[in-house]
Amino acid sequence: MKLLFASDLHGSAYYAGVLEKLIEQEAPDKTILLGDLLYHGPRNDLPRDYDTRRVTAILNGLKDKVLAVRGNCDSEVDQMVLEFPIMADYMALFLEGRMVFVTHGHLFNEENLPNFGKGDVLIHGHTHLRVAADRGDYFFLNPGSMSLPKGDGVHSYMVYEDGVFTTKDVDGRTLETLDIRR
């Protein structure tokens, strides 16, 4: 199974278009969106080509290819225009015999861990900072932000395949990997 993870588009039509191309190039079985899809939020600058209507059209065109969780900037109004569910606070996946807890990061995060077992995986966005870490008791991953990255400023996403998470820049270059098959 191949999965693509992307977070924090924040209404950028430019990066929604980039995501659409990445989905075509990477050909994942599903793309998992980690929230903050349409609205830029009061703490963020406007992202490149801020156009929520175009983002809505692009994402609705991908509706059969995506799963999503709700970000702190996502609302019921956003759900009214998007043609796929976005209002769940988290989802659970099972990969390589491990529970993978997928959320945006504003409710569950490393300071407020979900209930999971040793060796399970936490994936969230929200901070706009990439992370791929083995914390000993659990694995922690954050694909960074597609449109408003923090830290080194690299726009990024993440791919899962065959037990390995690979974080890439939007040109497809590998930034970091994490193998959860230990």
Secondary structure, 3 states (H helix, E strand, C coil): CEEEEECCCCCEHHHHHHHHHHHHHHCCCEEEECCCCCCCCCCCCCCCCECHHHHHHHHHHCCCCEEECCCCCCCHHHHHHCCCCCCCCEEEEEECCEEEEEECCCCCECCECCCCCCCEEEEECCCCCEEEEECCCEEEEEECCCCCCCCCCCCEEEEEECCEEEEEECCCCEEEEEECCC
